[in-house]
Amino acid sequence: MTTTHRVPPGRAGRLRLRHKLDAANRGADLLERKLRILRDEHQRRLRAEEAASRAWHERSREAEQWSLRGLLLSGERALDMACPAASARVDVEWSTSMGVRHPAGFSYVAAVRADTEPLPRNTALAHAERAYQEAVRAAAAYAVARAAARLVGDEAARTRQRVRALRRHWIPRLTEVLAAADLALEQAEHEDFVRHRWAAEARRTAQWRGDERGRQP
């Protein structure tokens, strides 16, 4: 495997590589623990999204049924007049968990009818008004749940990619370079040992020859 790591020679370079490899392994372990938590959280968020979706569709069907009844009883003009001029308001509340910023809730303020505006002409339209308020509330809950599930899922995907990059690429490369550094250091130490032994033998041979010449008459 080809690498681009520049390793200082000797034990200092080997020590630096060892520290990098240890840090990479610790980082991968931490990311894998984070990934397990994110996966569990994502599944919980998906279940919450599914429940919120069902509630939204149920509230919407109820509102449509009451609206249709009111329309049949009093006509389209009565339906238009039953709608307040003001608008409802939804404010999303945000939170951060496991490094993910996501919607955590919402506040809902229903549209308020002014005193000068006419009241619904029949009971069905009054029920429709309340039902649509609940439908809007359910829609906001669904939007919050869906956005939170998507954001947590995106973070889980990014974390999984980082773990894969560490486990499949970065750590194997560091391991290979460290093995090459170990081999180079071992060879260098062996060569130093051989050179020192040869030097020692040369000194002993020179000393012996000197002693022999000194003993000659």
Secondary structure by P-SEA (a helix, b strand, c coil): ccccccccccaaaaaaaaaaaaaaaaaaaaaaaaaaaaaaaaaaaaaaaaaaaaaaaaaaaaaaaaaaaaaaaccaaaaaaacccbbbbbbbbbbcccccccccccccccccccccccccccaaaaaaaaaaaaaaaaaaaaaaaaaaaaaaaaaaaaaaaaaaaaaccaaaaaaaaaaaaaaaaaaaaaaaaaaaaaaaaaaaaaaaaaaaaaacc
